[in-house]
Each structure stands twice: as structure tokens, then as C-alpha cells.
Amino acid sequence: MIIHKYLNKIKLLPEPVRQIGGLVTLTVFIILSFAILNIYWGGGDELIRKMKIEEERIEKERKVNEVISSLPSGIVVFYDGTDHYKLSNKQYEAVCKITKLIPQRAIMAAHFLNYKAYELYTINGNKINDTFVKWDKDKNKCFAGYTVSGSNVGVNETVAVSGEVLSFLSTGIDTRVYFIKNF
């Protein structure tokens, strides 16, 4: 009975007032619905953590792109006495820290001085187990290396080859280790 009384009063209101009242009611209902959904499935802290990680990744990628774009394409070195582009100490460290790739050319050159690594590399189908490029703060030098093993062909032996990076190859898209001095 009371509901019918209030509904009749609402029907007597002018049309624009009823439309605004309906709009306000609908807006409040939508906001409350989303608030309730956010309480149960919002994931606020985890979402913020993921967003921060993504922002850090984007910033890191931007810095990497700045370093790479500042380099000419081709071989880059950090020492004098070469026709190749010479890196400053700051660039050398930055390039070392962003480089992740050790191409087959650098691996084959390092094999010349480590016959056991070459032998394992050959018999296991040129498979590399692990590679690394890292900056040594104490020595202010870049080191790279890789591990080969014969475990997939029945040879229970693993050989690690590492050495100082003497040059990098800048492709304009990324940087790669060009030569490893491992003697």
C-alpha cells in the first residue's frame, strides 16, 4: 500500500525530474555494483605490484634502446689500436650489462683453445647448455661464457668456457658478444 502511494507521487512528478532521478539511481547502482565486485575480485595489491614490475621493465627497455641507438652498427671495442668504434668506459659497462647473446661465431672462436669443449659441442649437435654475459665490478671488465655437456649423447662430462669479452657486435637492434678472450 505504501509502495503504491509513493509510486503514484513519482508518476505525478514532471518528466525531466523523473529522468534525472532515474539517472541518479542508475549511477548509484552501477557504482555500488563495481564497489562490491572490487571487494571480492579487485586484487589491488597484486595488481599494483604487477604494474610496478611492468613499469620497471619498460624503463629498463627504454634505457637499453638508448644505449643501442647510440652505437653504430658493426664491431665495437673498448681498447685503442683498432679501426672499429671505440666504446667509452661507461658505454662498455652499459653494453656488457645489456648483452645477452653469444653467437656461434664467438663460441667457435673460443673453442680453438679448449678442445674438450669443441669435442663435446660437436658430438652433442652444437647444443649449448647455458650462456652468460656479466660485468665484473672489481676488475671493470666484461666476462662471457657458456657450458657444453655430452649428457644428451651419453657422455657424462660438462665443460665450462669463459673469458673476457674483447668486442661486441652492434646490430642496431641488439648487441652480441663478438670475441671472447679465454686464454
Secondary structure, DSSP 8 states (H G I E B T S, - for coil): -HHHHHHHHHHHS-HHHHHHHHHHHHHHHHHHHHHHHHHHH--HHHHHHHHHHHHHHHHHHHHHHHHHHHS-SEEEESSSS-SSEE--HHHHHHHHHH--B--HHHHHHHHTT-HHHHHHHHHTTS---EEEEEEETTTTEEEEEEEEE-GGGT---EEEEEEEEEEEEE-SS-EEEEEEE--
